[in-house]
Amino acid sequence: MDLKTAITTRRSVRRFKDKPVSMDLIRKLVESATYAPTNCNQQLWKFVAVTDPGLKERLVKEAFSSTIVRRAPVVLVACYDGWSYKEAIQGASFAAQNLLLEATALGLGVLSMNSFGNEEVIKRMLDIPDGYVINCFILVGYPDEVYKTTPVVSRRPVDEVLSINKFGMRHATHRSYDSRRWTVPDLVDFQRYYCRKTFLGKRMDVMDDLERELVKRVLQDLQGKAVLDLFSYDGAYLDLFPKAELTSVNLDPETERYVAAAAKDASIKGIEFEQYDGIAGSYDAATMMLKAERLPPELRKGSFSLAHEHLKQGGTFVIVSRVPNLFFTLFYRLIIGMFGDDVRRTGIYAFWGPYRPVRAAMLRRELRSAGFIIQSSRKHFIIPAFFNQALQMFIQFRKSGGSSYLHRDKHVNILTRILEGIIGLQGLRALPFGSVVVLRARKP
Ligand SMILES: Cc1cc2nc3c(=O)[nH]c(=O)nc-3n(C[C@H](O)[C@H](O)[C@H](O)COP(=O)(O)O)c2cc1C
């Protein structure tokens, strides 16, 4: 394989065939790594190849490594003598990239991974001396068949990342939780790159089973109708729609492709697509599932007017949105207080992006000013149901020393049990002061 092909076809592989990788191949990979540049040619890198399944299990169970580790035939722990931390990271990273390209050229699948778990525990487990930095884990195996058909994730065009003599490029100046600070281009950029970290159609949203149940129940009267779904985003809710003529509205063609892949994955047939600024036709119903809180206000209001314009007379607009209540607001403040007002600092960014719960009264006002009549407005879940997921992520984050929050075994302790119990007790019934609102509005 020539270099350019290896560079452009390398991709992160997270599922492997059940086929061992020989130590000869691993030696070849590491040999290529040793040709990387290094500070004063010191070559301070070391690789520990973990092949023993029992040891991989201990990495997951005791060091809280990502559970993907279990699936890889070989886990290379890439370390570097960290006497000069910045140089250690640079040297180890150049070496890792050589290794990734060599693996690709040899037909192997590789994943460089930061969610390796608790560094101190791993060092003790593998006898890695003090002073060494674990740069990353590199999982090695033969790629699962699925990788033959899924395309590589989006790449930014060169003009977006290269400027001459001066940093003169457009870039997002913030990644605030506050959706009022986001522009539509920022949102599109976020959807196109941050969410697209694995493969098209991968569902990224965090929601509890009870919330999915609620959405499913809310959508059930749309059976057989022509429905316009505003901002299907990662397609996470499409499988909850009853059989309907579904048209998905998205902000840009890349997101459309993503939703199409998610629909295919969920075996949803006949889905149509419209771009936000080019909708034609008229519909019996419109839906906005857990998106109102993620949109800059102008876009939210604009999309309400658009729904009104494209609904038939008497058509319904159904919105499910998270809204602030005591518990949600406390959570929201706590997250910002602990991690700062930057969505990238918590796992939440990948799924939510900007995220600012909007009061139900405000949504009703905006719907009325777009020309709708409010038919019903009911709240659910005083304790937000997704707290179950948030708690799981937080426990994983703590136990893994801050390196991982996804791909975990379920944590069970007294707190997770109590929380699950309380959330389960609330059930799906409408409750005052809930954290999720279900709004139904009609075009008169
Ligand atoms: C510093 C770094 C950390 C990463 N950590 C993880 C990780 O913990 N888990 C994972 O599944 N992928 C991880 N990746 C892989 C990225 O998600 C992936 O490289 C990126 O989405 C681009 O996709 P591609 O590698 O298929 O081109 C990491 C990559 C880098 C460079």
The ligand as an ORCA input file, in Angstrom:
! r2SCAN-3c Opt
* xyz 0 1
  C      -6.029     11.764     21.424
  C      -7.063     10.788     20.912
  C      -7.873     10.141     21.822
  C      -8.844      9.235     21.363
  N      -9.577      8.537     22.277
  C     -10.490      7.643     21.860
  C     -11.222      6.887     22.816
  O     -11.005      7.001     24.007
  N     -12.153      6.006     22.374
  C     -12.394      5.858     21.049
  O     -13.261      5.058     20.703
  N     -11.719      6.578     20.102
  C     -10.755      7.445     20.479
  N     -10.015      8.146     19.562
  C     -10.276      7.972     18.143
  C     -11.018      9.168     17.573
  O     -12.377      9.147     17.968
  C     -10.897      9.156     16.045
  O      -9.540      9.200     15.712
  C     -11.582     10.334     15.380
  O     -12.963     10.321     15.612
  C     -11.339     10.361     13.867
  O     -11.785      9.152     13.300
  P     -10.795      8.173     12.512
  O      -9.679      7.813     13.432
  O     -11.650      6.983     12.151
  O     -10.292      8.917     11.335
  C      -9.006      9.015     19.978
  C      -8.167      9.660     19.078
  C      -7.182     10.513     19.548
  C      -6.220     11.146     18.564
*
